[in-house]
Amino acid sequence: MNGRKITCAERAQLAMMLEVCAFPKPGNVDRCHDYPETRLEHFLASTILARPALERAEKGDGSVGELILDAVESTNIHSGGNTHFGAYILLIPLLLGRDIPGACRIVAETTVEDAVLFYEAFGKTRVRVLTNDELDVNDPGAVEELRKRQMTLYDVMLYSARNDMVAREWINGFTLTRRGADLLHSYGGGGCGAVMGTFLELLSTEPDTFIIKKHGQDVAWEVMKKAREVRDGVRDIVRFDQECIDKRINPGSIADIIIASLYIALGEGWAWDS
């Protein structure tokens, strides 16, 4: 990359932009597909509006919970809802810690107050959650229960990891984030093809937990199977993409992990414009 070295906050913004612009990305918003309530412009607006929160994280100005809340409040001002909540859960620790080992240290040191602020942020989104959970963010008594149990934000992610692959990244040392970054490096060039190839590879091997919450486990496994067929050249990706769009099957959790992977790869010299 020519010119000055970009900042960590700029790198996070670039990762968010590159993910949403890649296409065809089965089921998700991209430069060729919108959903009626959420369009490409909403994602790009959030990428811009997140800048102050990302800069605060780069400077270490705030805790994880505080900065996730700041990012949500800064971007939750358009009709498309909050487009990047899962991405903030991954990006904020990575910005604070500078890299994956640093992020692992950051998440291990989170506090009960971080958990409380995270629940406040979660309550400001339209993110789908599983119902009948004793720590349901929509339960007015959930925050009191967090304080009673003295659950840190890491504890909340540990509790959620069985049902949420973004939370699982905190517990597993950002394993899929690292894998995605390695996949990006494995392509001869950068750009849309590398992002799309990485997305498809993760989709073909990991049941997306956002799909599970919205449509059930069987649908998530079927999507994974079809993505593997696309990867292996026996299914057409354009038709698969349209099928997912028509059925509103969007693998949003893998998209969040791709953003974190892009952030890491960019910091390691991956050339997005090559």
C-alpha positions in Angstrom: 0.0 0.0 0.0 1.5 3.3 -1.0 1.4 6.6 0.9 1.2 7.1 4.7 0.5 4.3 7.1 -3.2 4.1 7.9 -4.3 4.3 11.5 -5.9 1.3 13.3 -9.3 3.1 13.3 -9.0 3.6 9.5 -8.1 0.0 9.1 -11.2 -1.0 11.0 -13.3 1.2 8.8 -11.7 -0.2 5.7 -12.4 -3.8 6.9 -16.1 -2.9 7.4 -16.3 -1.3 3.9 -14.5 -4.2 2.1 -16.8 -6.8 3.7 -20.1 -5.2 2.7 -18.9 -4.3 -0.8 -17.7 -7.9 -1.7 -20.0 -9.8 -3.9 -21.7 -12.2 -4.5 -21.9 -12.9 -0.8 -24.8 -15.5 -0.4 -27.7 -14.0 1.5 -26.1 -10.8 2.8 -26.3 -7.2 1.7 -23.6 -6.3 -0.8 -23.2 -4.0 -3.7 -25.7 -6.0 -5.8 -28.3 -6.8 -3.1 -30.3 -4.9 -0.5 -33.0 -5.9 1.9 -36.1 -3.7 2.1 -35.2 -2.4 5.6 -31.4 -2.5 5.3 -29.4 -1.3 2.3 -25.8 -1.0 1.3 -26.0 2.7 2.2 -26.9 1.9 5.8 -23.8 -0.3 6.1 -21.5 2.4 4.5 -23.0 5.1 6.7 -22.3 3.1 9.8 -18.7 2.5 8.6 -18.3 6.3 8.5 -20.2 7.1 11.7 -18.3 4.5 13.8 -15.0 6.5 13.4 -15.0 8.4 16.8 -15.7 5.2 18.8 -13.0 3.4 16.8 -10.5 6.2 17.4 -11.3 6.1 21.1 -10.5 2.4 21.1 -7.3 2.9 19.3 -6.2 5.4 21.9 -7.3 3.2 24.8 -9.9 5.8 25.8 -12.5 3.7 27.5 -13.4 0.1 28.5 -14.6 -2.6 26.2 -18.3 -2.2 27.3 -18.1 1.6 27.1 -16.7 1.6 23.6 -19.1 -1.0 22.2 -21.9 1.2 23.6 -20.3 4.3 22.0 -20.1 2.5 18.6 -23.7 1.4 18.8 -25.0 4.8 19.8 -22.9 6.6 17.1 -24.2 4.4 14.3 -27.7 3.6 15.4 -29.1 6.8 13.9 -30.5 5.6 10.6 -33.5 3.6 9.6 -31.4 0.5 8.7 -30.8 -0.3 12.3 -27.5 -1.3 13.8 -25.6 -3.0 11.0 -22.3 -3.9 12.8 -23.0 -4.9 16.4 -21.2 -8.3 16.1 -18.3 -6.6 14.3 -17.9 -4.1 17.2 -17.7 -7.0 19.7 -14.7 -8.2 17.8 -13.1 -5.0 16.6 -13.1 -3.1 19.9 -10.9 -5.6 21.7 -8.7 -5.9 18.7 -8.2 -2.2 18.5 -7.6 -2.0 22.3 -5.1 -4.9 22.2 -3.5 -4.1 18.8 -3.5 -7.7 17.8 -5.1 -11.1 18.6 -2.9 -11.9 21.7 -3.5 -8.4 23.0 -7.3 -8.7 22.4 -7.2 -12.0 24.4 -5.7 -10.1 27.3 -8.2 -7.3 27.0 -11.3 -9.6 27.0 -9.9 -11.6 30.0 -9.8 -8.4 32.0 -13.3 -7.2 31.4 -15.5 -6.3 34.3 -19.1 -6.5 35.6 -19.6 -2.9 34.5 -18.5 -3.8 31.0 -21.2 -6.5 31.0 -23.8 -4.0 32.1 -22.8 -1.5 29.4 -22.8 -4.2 26.8 -26.4 -5.1 27.8 -27.3 -1.4 27.4 -25.7 -1.5 23.9 -27.5 -4.7 23.0 -30.8 -3.2 24.1 -30.3 -0.4 21.5 -30.0 -2.9 18.6 -32.4 -5.1 16.7 -30.1 -8.1 17.0 -32.0 -11.4 17.1 -31.6 -13.3 20.4 -32.8 -16.7 21.6 -35.9 -16.4 23.8 -36.6 -18.0 27.2 -33.1 -17.3 28.4 -32.5 -16.3 32.0 -30.0 -13.6 30.9 -32.2 -12.4 28.0 -31.2 -8.8 27.2 -34.9 -8.0 26.9 -35.6 -9.1 30.5 -35.7 -6.1 32.8 -34.1 -8.1 35.5 -31.2 -9.3 33.4 -28.8 -6.6 34.5 -29.6 -7.1 38.2 -28.9 -10.8 37.6 -25.5 -10.0 36.1 -24.6 -7.9 39.1 -25.9 -10.6 41.5 -23.7 -13.2 39.8 -20.8 -10.8 39.4 -20.6 -11.8 35.7 -17.9 -9.9 33.7 -18.4 -9.3 30.0 -16.0 -12.3 29.4 -18.4 -14.4 31.5 -21.3 -13.2 29.4 -19.5 -14.3 26.3 -18.6 -17.6 27.8 -22.3 -18.1 28.7 -23.3 -17.1 25.1 -20.6 -19.0 23.3 -22.6 -22.2 22.9 -25.2 -20.4 20.8 -23.2 -17.5 19.2 -20.1 -17.8 17.1 -19.1 -14.2 17.6 -19.1 -14.7 21.4 -17.2 -17.9 20.8 -14.3 -15.9 19.3 -13.6 -14.3 22.7 -13.5 -17.7 24.4 -11.5 -19.5 21.7 -8.8 -16.9 21.2 -10.2 -15.4 18.0 -9.6 -18.7 16.1 -11.9 -18.1 13.2 -10.7 -14.5 12.9 -7.2 -15.8 12.6 -8.2 -18.5 10.1 -10.0 -15.9 8.0 -6.9 -13.6 7.9 -4.8 -16.6 6.9 -7.2 -17.4 4.0 -7.1 -13.8 2.8 -3.3 -14.0 2.7 -3.5 -17.2 0.8 -5.0 -15.5 -2.3 -2.5 -14.2 -4.8 -4.2 -10.8 -4.9 -6.6 -8.8 -2.7 -9.9 -7.3 -3.5 -13.4 -8.7 -3.9 -12.3 -12.2 -5.0 -10.2 -12.8 -1.9 -12.9 -11.5 0.5 -15.6 -13.6 -1.3 -13.4 -16.7 -1.3 -12.7 -16.4 2.4 -16.4 -15.8 3.1 -17.4 -18.8 1.1 -14.8 -21.0 2.8 -15.9 -20.1 6.3 -19.6 -20.5 5.3 -18.9 -24.0 3.9 -17.3 -25.2 7.1 -19.1 -23.3 9.9 -22.9 -23.3 10.7 -23.7 -19.6 11.0 -25.3 -19.0 14.4 -27.3 -16.0 13.2 -29.0 -18.3 10.7 -29.6 -20.8 13.5 -31.3 -18.1 15.6 -33.5 -17.0 12.7 -34.3 -20.2 10.9 -33.1 -23.1 13.0 -30.1 -25.5 12.9 -31.3 -27.6 10.0 -31.3 -24.5 7.7 -27.8 -23.5 8.8 -26.4 -26.9 8.1 -28.1 -26.9 4.6 -26.6 -23.5 3.8 -23.2 -24.9 4.9 -23.6 -27.9 2.6 -24.7 -25.8 -0.4 -21.8 -23.4 0.2 -19.4 -26.4 0.1 -21.0 -27.4 -3.2 -20.4 -23.9 -4.5 -16.8 -24.0 -3.3 -16.3 -27.3 -5.0 -17.8 -26.1 -8.3 -20.9 -28.1 -8.4 -23.4 -25.4 -7.5 -23.8 -21.9 -9.1 -23.0 -19.1 -6.6 -25.3 -16.6 -8.2 -28.3 -18.9 -7.9 -27.3 -19.8 -4.4 -27.1 -16.2 -3.5 -30.5 -15.4 -4.9 -32.0 -18.4 -3.1 -30.7 -17.1 0.2 -31.9 -13.6 -0.5 -35.4 -14.8 -1.5 -35.6 -16.8 1.8 -34.0 -14.0 3.8 -31.3 -16.4 5.0 -28.3 -14.1 5.8 -25.2 -15.5 7.5 -24.5 -12.3 9.5 -22.2 -13.8 12.1 -19.7 -15.0 9.5 -19.8 -11.5 8.0 -18.8 -10.1 11.4 -15.9 -12.5 11.6 -14.8 -11.6 8.1 -14.6 -8.0 9.2 -12.3 -8.9 12.1 -10.2 -11.1 9.7 -9.8 -8.2 7.3 -8.7 -6.0 10.1 -6.0 -8.4 11.1 -4.9 -9.2 7.6 -4.7 -5.5 6.7 -2.4 -4.9 9.7 -0.2 -7.7 8.4 0.3 -6.1 5.0 -2.5 -7.8 3.0 -3.0 -5.5 0.0 -6.7 -5.0 -0.5 -6.3 -3.1 -3.8 -3.9 -5.5 -5.5 
